[in-house]
Amino acid sequence: MKPQNIISYKLEFDQVYREHFGRLYAFASSLIKCEEIAKDVISDVFVNLWNTRIDFSKIRDIEAYLFIAVKNQALQALSKSPHGIGSMDIENALRRIDMSDPEHVLIEKELLNDLEAAVKSLPDQCQLVFALARDKNMTYQQISDELGIAHATVKSHMIKAIANIRVFITEKYSDEKLPAAVNA
C-alpha cells in the first residue's frame, strides 16, 4: 500500500471504529458475559480488519458485517479459551451465541432506550411512582406508604405513566405516521 493509501485507510478505519465500537462491545458483552473476553473479541475483530486492509466501500452493510465478525470471533474465543468455564457452560454459551441475531440485539437496545426516554418524559412524581413499581417491584400500598400519598393517587400516577409510555412508543414505532403538515 502506498503511504497516501495508508493514511486514507487509517482515516476510514478510525471512523468505522468510532461509529461502531460501543454497539459492538455491548453485543460482545451480551454474548460472552465476560468484559475481558469481550474486549479481546472486539480487539481481534479490529486487528483483523486492519491487517487485511478490507475495502469498506465494497461492504454493503458495514454494521451487519461487523456484528457477524464479532459473533464469529466470540465463538472462536469461547471455544479456544474457556478460562475455567465448565464444558456445559461453554456448550450453552456457544449455542446462545450461535442463535443470537445482531439485529434483534440492536432493536431490543433501541426499544429499551426509547422506553427510558418515555419514562424520563413523565412528570417527576409520576416518574418516581412508576420507577418504584417497576424497578423495586413495590405494590401500590407500599408506594403509598413510602411516599405518604393516597393509594388512589399511586394508582392514578401508574395509569397516567402507562398511558403516556404507550403513546410515546406507539408514536415512535407507528407505521402510519403522517407528515407534520397533514396533522396541522
Secondary structure as the mmCIF struct_conf table of DSSP 4:
data_model
#
loop_
_struct_conf.conf_type_id
_struct_conf.id
_struct_conf.beg_label_comp_id
_struct_conf.beg_label_asym_id
_struct_conf.beg_label_seq_id
_struct_conf.end_label_comp_id
_struct_conf.end_label_asym_id
_struct_conf.end_label_seq_id
HELX_RH_AL_P HELX_RH_AL_P1 PRO A 3 ILE A 32
HELX_RH_AL_P HELX_RH_AL_P2 GLU A 35 THR A 52
TURN_TY1_P TURN_TY1_P1 ARG A 53 ARG A 53
HELX_RH_3T_P HELX_RH_3T_P1 PHE A 56 LYS A 58
BEND BEND1 ARG A 60 ARG A 60
HELX_RH_AL_P HELX_RH_AL_P3 ILE A 62 LYS A 80
TURN_TY1_P TURN_TY1_P2 HIS A 83 GLY A 84
HELX_RH_AL_P HELX_RH_AL_P4 SER A 87 MET A 99
HELX_RH_AL_P HELX_RH_AL_P5 PRO A 102 LYS A 120
TURN_TY1_P TURN_TY1_P3 SER A 121 SER A 121
BEND BEND2 LEU A 122 LEU A 122
HELX_RH_AL_P HELX_RH_AL_P6 ASP A 124 ASP A 135
BEND BEND3 LYS A 136 LYS A 136
HELX_RH_AL_P HELX_RH_AL_P7 TYR A 140 LEU A 147
TURN_TY1_P TURN_TY1_P4 GLY A 148 GLY A 148
HELX_RH_AL_P HELX_RH_AL_P8 HIS A 151 TYR A 173
TURN_TY1_P TURN_TY1_P5 ASP A 175 GLU A 176
HELX_LH_PP_P HELX_LH_PP_P1 LYS A 177 PRO A 179
HELX_RH_AL_P HELX_RH_AL_P9 ALA A 180 ASN A 183
#
